Amino acid sequence: SSRPAAGRPLLRPRVFSDFLSVCLLCVWRFAAAAAPGGAERAARKEARAAPTMPTGKVVRWVTGKGFGFISPDDGGPDVFVHSREAGMLDEGDRVSYKEKEDRMGKGKTEATHIRVLEDKAGGRGGGGGGGAAAA
């Protein structure tokens, strides 16, 4: 039968308490986001928490092959970049990127999530590729 036994509550007190806590938390988050400026505050908080991406300059780009190298601003070794991750770049473009292990498994780094900050002509970039982020 679907009825609880006599003298037994339908929900145990601990389960009901947990359920109520989750409901109140959801209502509180919704109210905070819906408040004037709530979404902007949340976005600023998330941006502060996010680590900054390394930046560098494209020092070599082989157009016919669709790959090149980025010289990091921190002076580390050049980072390989493929056109499938960045679209087409030009030598001299300033970019930001994330690093990942190269796809060949040789322990080198490869750039992904590339964003053009400034093209070689000095203008602001439109974002480049983005690899998995664009998918």
Secondary structure, DSSP 4 states (H G I P E B T S, - for coil): --SPPTT--SS-HHHHHHHHHHHHHHHHHHHHHHSTTHHHHHHHHHHHHSPPPPEEEEEEEETTTTEEEEEETT----EEEEHHHH-S--TT-EEEEEEEE-TT-SS-EEEEEEEEEE-TTSPBP-----GGGG-
